[in-house]
Amino acid sequence: MRIILSGVHAYVNPRYLALARKHGFSLHTIEGDIEDLSKLLES
């Protein structure tokens, strides 16, 4: 599954990161893709 974020330039809301991590989704913006969030450390 993918979450596509519109209008994101430098900051991604942590709620989207948590949602993607919890359900194994990837995040996509016009500037890049954030995948494998489950492998990243929580901060």
C-alpha positions as CSV (number, residue, x, y, z in Angstrom):
1,M,0.0,0.0,0.0
2,R,1.2,3.6,-0.6
3,I,0.5,6.9,1.0
4,I,0.9,9.8,-1.4
5,L,1.5,13.1,0.3
6,S,0.8,16.3,-1.6
7,G,2.4,19.7,-0.8
8,V,5.2,18.2,1.3
9,H,8.5,20.0,1.0
10,A,10.7,19.6,4.1
11,Y,8.4,18.2,6.9
12,V,6.4,15.0,7.0
13,N,3.8,14.8,9.7
14,P,4.9,12.1,12.2
15,R,1.4,10.7,12.2
16,Y,1.8,9.7,8.5
17,L,5.2,8.1,9.4
18,A,3.6,6.1,12.3
19,L,0.7,5.0,10.1
20,A,3.0,3.8,7.3
21,R,5.3,2.0,9.8
22,K,2.4,0.3,11.6
23,H,0.7,-1.0,8.5
24,G,3.8,-1.6,6.3
25,F,2.9,1.2,3.8
26,S,5.4,3.4,1.9
27,L,5.2,7.2,1.7
28,H,5.6,9.0,-1.5
29,T,6.1,12.8,-2.2
30,I,7.0,14.7,-5.3
31,E,10.6,14.9,-4.0
32,G,11.1,11.3,-3.1
33,D,10.0,8.0,-1.7
34,I,10.2,6.7,1.9
35,E,10.1,3.0,2.0
36,D,10.8,0.2,4.5
37,L,9.7,2.3,7.5
38,S,9.4,-0.8,9.6
39,K,13.2,-1.1,9.4
40,L,13.9,2.4,10.6
41,L,14.3,3.2,14.2
42,E,11.5,5.1,16.0
43,S,12.5,8.4,17.3
